[in-house]
Amino acid sequence: MASHGYAAFARADVADARRGHPASSLQAYAAERGLEWLDRRSAAGFSAAFPGFEAYRYNAVRGVLPGGRFGVLFHQLLEVPVTGSPNISGTLYASTVKVKSRRWWMPDRTDLPFIGDFLDPRTEPGEPEAFDSHAVWIPTTTVAINVPEAALPFFLTRIDRRDRHAPFDFPDTADLPGGWRLRSHGPVPSLDGLAPVLDRHAGDPFFQVLALRGTVIVRSNGYRTDLDELARDACAIADAFAAASPSAAEPFATALPAPHSHHPEVTPAWRDGYARLAARLGLAQEDADDYQRAFPTLGVPGRAVAVMRGELAPGVHGRLVYSAERNLRAAERARGAVLLAAHGAPTPPGGERHPEHQLVYEQRDGVAVLWSLRTAGFYREEQEELVERALRFAAGRLEA
């Protein structure tokens, strides 16, 4: 019996909810399909999808999913806050709240869509712990795929058939056929290609699509073991988001305008810090939103928060880009990437992982992307070490 609060989206999931963890492993499934078995480890580049506590995730796998896209799949205890009742509309089964402490529920602040009152400093003493909040945890299965084309036009978007689901109750709403509803942080393009997939899941007790800063997340109720169909549908959803995302693609050598767009999660302190970094490195700042439009397919996880162009080392020209997969205002972490012009065949989906260099190398559309497996706060040594590390690796890799 779980020692924490629990609930289920379907009667068939109640036993899993009460147990508090899946009854079986996906290790054999991963091996049969050539996927990497992570179990409870998170995957770099997918922090928008993974819950903050290891105790909330099981059976994670990573690789090219059935359906053809690179992504992750895992079982998740979905945390839903309780304020009198769970803050998600619709039917829940066996809802049970077990309060371990007096700590009030606080969502993963790095993933909050809105800022302001939500981000007041914590008043509770000590660091939060897993299951140490006024909430229920619901068994779900999650698939996540990075869709860089969607990072800007679908910045924060949710599609499901429930009216409420904190903290993803975005203000703009639009009704879709079949009782589905789209909620977003602002106006979004039409998603015409989603209807066939949503129709297949119209009878599911819970089926939800989120697009968070370029990561498309698909969740279904229960700890599913029939995963191929869900993975294929998630890939189809990712394809629909990519197809619906407008772009103004440019050659990599094109100089972009100076920063002029407003990013709601980038504070003046971060903007000033990036300006100082660009000046110190002798690079020209470019507008982050214009970068997303000009190079929509480049696989840097997250939405760009700072872009710099120029001579990264003597005779080596390219871009230094920082992107945030979570709310930068709260997470205070961004992921850096070095971008260089390159020739040759594209890398396989997901790129090449080089943990010994703390880098992922991807090449597509004539551009080599070297993104860091580490995220960085704003410290000079972290920022400049990335450029040196990436260029050292690229000198050997691009000449090979």
ChimeraX attribute file (.defattr): number of C-alpha atoms within 10 A of each C-alpha:
attribute: neighborCount
match mode: 1-to-1
recipient: residues
	/A:1	10
	/A:2	13
	/A:3	13
	/A:4	21
	/A:5	26
	/A:6	28
	/A:7	29
	/A:8	28
	/A:9	24
	/A:10	18
	/A:11	14
	/A:12	12
	/A:13	20
	/A:14	21
	/A:15	18
	/A:16	21
	/A:17	32
	/A:18	22
	/A:19	14
	/A:20	22
	/A:21	20
	/A:22	21
	/A:23	9
	/A:24	11
	/A:25	14
	/A:26	21
	/A:27	16
	/A:28	11
	/A:29	17
	/A:30	20
	/A:31	12
	/A:32	8
	/A:33	13
	/A:34	14
	/A:35	21
	/A:36	15
	/A:37	18
	/A:38	19
	/A:39	18
	/A:40	18
	/A:41	14
	/A:42	22
	/A:43	16
	/A:44	15
	/A:45	25
	/A:46	21
	/A:47	19
	/A:48	26
	/A:49	28
	/A:50	24
	/A:51	17
	/A:52	17
	/A:53	14
	/A:54	14
	/A:55	15
	/A:56	21
	/A:57	25
	/A:58	24
	/A:59	22
	/A:60	27
	/A:61	28
	/A:62	22
	/A:63	19
	/A:64	20
	/A:65	25
	/A:66	18
	/A:67	15
	/A:68	13
	/A:69	22
	/A:70	20
	/A:71	28
	/A:72	26
	/A:73	29
	/A:74	26
	/A:75	29
	/A:76	29
	/A:77	25
	/A:78	22
	/A:79	24
	/A:80	24
	/A:81	22
	/A:82	18
	/A:83	11
	/A:84	7
	/A:85	14
	/A:86	23
	/A:87	16
	/A:88	17
	/A:89	13
	/A:90	14
	/A:91	12
	/A:92	17
	/A:93	16
	/A:94	17
	/A:95	19
	/A:96	18
	/A:97	19
	/A:98	16
	/A:99	17
	/A:100	13
	/A:101	10
	/A:102	10
	/A:103	14
	/A:104	16
	/A:105	17
	/A:106	16
	/A:107	17
	/A:108	16
	/A:109	19
	/A:110	20
	/A:111	23
	/A:112	20
	/A:113	21
	/A:114	19
	/A:115	14
	/A:116	6
	/A:117	7
	/A:118	13
	/A:119	14
	/A:120	8
	/A:121	7
	/A:122	10
	/A:123	8
	/A:124	10
	/A:125	7
	/A:126	7
	/A:127	6
	/A:128	14
	/A:129	9
	/A:130	11
	/A:131	21
	/A:132	18
	/A:133	25
	/A:134	24
	/A:135	28
	/A:136	26
	/A:137	26
	/A:138	28
	/A:139	32
	/A:140	25
	/A:141	25
	/A:142	29
	/A:143	28
	/A:144	29
	/A:145	28
	/A:146	28
	/A:147	28
	/A:148	25
	/A:149	27
	/A:150	33
	/A:151	28
	/A:152	24
	/A:153	24
	/A:154	26
	/A:155	21
	/A:156	25
	/A:157	26
	/A:158	23
	/A:159	21
	/A:160	21
	/A:161	19
	/A:162	16
	/A:163	12
	/A:164	15
	/A:165	17
	/A:166	16
	/A:167	19
	/A:168	19
	/A:169	18
	/A:170	19
	/A:171	11
	/A:172	13
	/A:173	17
	/A:174	12
	/A:175	12
	/A:176	17
	/A:177	9
	/A:178	11
	/A:179	12
	/A:180	18
	/A:181	16
	/A:182	19
	/A:183	22
	/A:184	23
	/A:185	18
	/A:186	14
	/A:187	15
	/A:188	20
	/A:189	11
	/A:190	11
	/A:191	16
	/A:192	12
	/A:193	16
	/A:194	17
	/A:195	15
	/A:196	12
	/A:197	16
	/A:198	23
	/A:199	13
	/A:200	10
	/A:201	15
	/A:202	15
	/A:203	9
	/A:204	13
	/A:205	17
	/A:206	20
	/A:207	20
	/A:208	19
	/A:209	22
	/A:210	25
	/A:211	27
	/A:212	29
	/A:213	29
	/A:214	31
	/A:215	30
	/A:216	30
	/A:217	26
	/A:218	26
	/A:219	24
	/A:220	22
	/A:221	23
	/A:222	27
	/A:223	25
	/A:224	18
	/A:225	13
	/A:226	9
	/A:227	18
	/A:228	14
	/A:229	11
	/A:230	24
	/A:231	25
	/A:232	18
	/A:233	22
	/A:234	27
	/A:235	24
	/A:236	19
	/A:237	24
	/A:238	27
	/A:239	16
	/A:240	19
	/A:241	26
	/A:242	21
	/A:243	14
	/A:244	19
	/A:245	21
	/A:246	14
	/A:247	17
	/A:248	11
	/A:249	14
	/A:250	14
	/A:251	12
	/A:252	19
	/A:253	12
	/A:254	8
	/A:255	14
	/A:256	19
	/A:257	13
	/A:258	14
	/A:259	18
	/A:260	11
	/A:261	10
	/A:262	11
	/A:263	12
	/A:264	12
	/A:265	17
	/A:266	17
	/A:267	13
	/A:268	9
	/A:269	11
	/A:270	18
	/A:271	14
	/A:272	11
	/A:273	15
	/A:274	20
	/A:275	18
	/A:276	13
	/A:277	19
	/A:278	19
	/A:279	13
	/A:280	11
	/A:281	15
	/A:282	14
	/A:283	20
	/A:284	19
	/A:285	24
	/A:286	20
	/A:287	19
	/A:288	27
	/A:289	21
	/A:290	22
	/A:291	23
	/A:292	23
	/A:293	20
	/A:294	18
	/A:295	19
	/A:296	23
	/A:297	17
	/A:298	20
	/A:299	26
	/A:300	29
	/A:301	27
	/A:302	28
	/A:303	28
	/A:304	27
	/A:305	23
	/A:306	25
	/A:307	28
	/A:308	29
	/A:309	22
	/A:310	17
	/A:311	15
	/A:312	21
	/A:313	12
	/A:314	6
	/A:315	6
	/A:316	13
	/A:317	16
	/A:318	20
	/A:319	25
	/A:320	25
	/A:321	24
	/A:322	27
	/A:323	23
	/A:324	29
	/A:325	27
	/A:326	26
	/A:327	25
	/A:328	22
	/A:329	20
	/A:330	17
	/A:331	16
	/A:332	16
	/A:333	20
	/A:334	26
	/A:335	25
	/A:336	26
	/A:337	26
	/A:338	26
	/A:339	26
	/A:340	23
	/A:341	19
	/A:342	16
	/A:343	13
	/A:344	12
	/A:345	10
	/A:346	15
	/A:347	13
	/A:348	12
	/A:349	16
	/A:350	19
	/A:351	17
	/A:352	14
	/A:353	15
	/A:354	13
	/A:355	10
	/A:356	6
	/A:357	13
	/A:358	15
	/A:359	21
	/A:360	22
	/A:361	23
	/A:362	22
	/A:363	25
	/A:364	20
	/A:365	16
	/A:366	16
	/A:367	20
	/A:368	24
	/A:369	27
	/A:370	30
	/A:371	28
	/A:372	27
	/A:373	19
	/A:374	15
	/A:375	20
	/A:376	18
	/A:377	14
	/A:378	16
	/A:379	10
	/A:380	13
	/A:381	9
	/A:382	14
	/A:383	19
	/A:384	13
	/A:385	10
	/A:386	22
	/A:387	20
	/A:388	14
	/A:389	16
	/A:390	22
	/A:391	19
	/A:392	12
	/A:393	15
	/A:394	18
	/A:395	11
	/A:396	9
	/A:397	10
	/A:398	14
	/A:399	6
	/A:400	6
